[in-house]
Amino acid sequence: MRPKENMEEFVKIRKPDVTTSREMDKRTMDDSLAAMEQTMRAKSADHKPSTARIITPSRMIKLTAAAAVVIAGISFYVHQGPGEQNDTIIVAEALESPSEIMTMKSLKIAYHRGGVEAIENQCEKALKILGPQPASISTAELFNGSQS
Amino acid sequence: MAVSLIGQVDLMVEDNILVWKFNRGSKDALRRIYEKFKDDLLGLAITLLRDRSLAEDVVHDVFVSFAGTVGSFHLSGTLKGYLSTCVANSARDRNRLRSPRLTGPDVVETACCDSDGPIENAIGIEESGELQDLLARLPYEQREIIVLHLHHDMRFREIAKALGISINTVQSRYRYGLDKLRSIMNSVVTK
């Protein structure tokens, strides 16, 4: 009867001494490498960066791009927002006489650029060019008179 | 003892470096891991299944599955322990699927009784190192734990965790397995 320790030793020292065949090595490594590449391809497809990420790979470039967008926005606002009334004035100043200022075409342009307020500004500009006129004078006479 | 511990730590460090490289897509690391453990794992699979062809399939499948975990593999214990557990689990599944007539004990029984006499037979078993034949007479669950503990240096706690059973179950299977091995050898000698 063997004691437990002897039995353990008996089993331990008789560990099977086997080696893999060359065919098995080749088959296993080929399939394993293929599985590895497949997983890596799948993972890289999952983590494919968006266009924005490709363009802006670094933090510095991201900040620069953000700053450029903000500056563009501000300059657009400056030129398109408050500048509408200035545009109306520029239109009025470019025209030579009050009759030209008060044409339907120029008033329409003023309305599109600055609304009713721009039309009022344009009218005031025309009246300034005409100067003081008697209250009895009609609109037609006013503009015809200025032309003459 | 100290030298043995240092050696174990060295091996663990090496394993961790290999796993680190493997997770970063190093084919050399995968090749190195395979070269390092293939013989041990094949030995384990043969001991458990008693069929070299099936055992080769098991080791192949384990490595292919392992390779598929590249980039996300997390090693909590030893690499050898992890791979041994994978082989043991895969071998158990294969063992369940195959026909009962192909399992070890019957084959070994025939092989043992072909000898001249019981004493010669027992001596022959010991001298030729045919432990495989003896282990094949044990129930699969006992054989699995004895081999993982004694040939693959896995602690009972590790085995219990890997197989999803309690440590008490592992220890009792181990004890019963050794007792049965002893009684098999005694019966061969006293016949």
Chai-1 contact restraints between the chains, C-beta under 6 A:
chainA,res_idxA,chainB,res_idxB,connection_type,confidence,min_distance_angstrom,max_distance_angstrom,comment,restraint_id
A,R2,B,R182,contact,1.0,0.0,6.0,A-B,restraint_1
A,M7,B,L178,contact,1.0,0.0,6.0,A-B,restraint_2
A,M7,B,R182,contact,1.0,0.0,6.0,A-B,restraint_3
A,V11,B,L150,contact,1.0,0.0,6.0,A-B,restraint_4
A,K12,B,L150,contact,1.0,0.0,6.0,A-B,restraint_5
A,R14,B,G129,contact,1.0,0.0,6.0,A-B,restraint_6
A,R14,B,L131,contact,1.0,0.0,6.0,A-B,restraint_7
A,K15,B,H151,contact,1.0,0.0,6.0,A-B,restraint_8
A,P16,B,G43,contact,1.0,0.0,6.0,A-B,restraint_9
A,V18,B,L42,contact,1.0,0.0,6.0,A-B,restraint_10
A,V18,B,G43,contact,1.0,0.0,6.0,A-B,restraint_11
A,V18,B,I46,contact,1.0,0.0,6.0,A-B,restraint_12
A,T19,B,D39,contact,1.0,0.0,6.0,A-B,restraint_13
A,T20,B,K38,contact,1.0,0.0,6.0,A-B,restraint_14
A,T20,B,L42,contact,1.0,0.0,6.0,A-B,restraint_15
A,M24,B,E56,contact,1.0,0.0,6.0,A-B,restraint_16
A,T28,B,H60,contact,1.0,0.0,6.0,A-B,restraint_17
A,T28,B,F63,contact,1.0,0.0,6.0,A-B,restraint_18
A,D31,B,V64,contact,1.0,0.0,6.0,A-B,restraint_19
A,S32,B,F63,contact,1.0,0.0,6.0,A-B,restraint_20
A,S32,B,V64,contact,1.0,0.0,6.0,A-B,restraint_21
A,S32,B,A67,contact,1.0,0.0,6.0,A-B,restraint_22
A,L33,B,K27,contact,1.0,0.0,6.0,A-B,restraint_23
A,A35,B,V64,contact,1.0,0.0,6.0,A-B,restraint_24
A,A35,B,A67,contact,1.0,0.0,6.0,A-B,restraint_25
A,A35,B,G68,contact,1.0,0.0,6.0,A-B,restraint_26
A,M36,B,A67,contact,1.0,0.0,6.0,A-B,restraint_27
A,M36,B,V70,contact,1.0,0.0,6.0,A-B,restraint_28
A,T39,B,G68,contact,1.0,0.0,6.0,A-B,restraint_29
A,T39,B,V70,contact,1.0,0.0,6.0,A-B,restraint_30
A,M40,B,G25,contact,1.0,0.0,6.0,A-B,restraint_31
A,K43,B,G71,contact,1.0,0.0,6.0,A-B,restraint_32
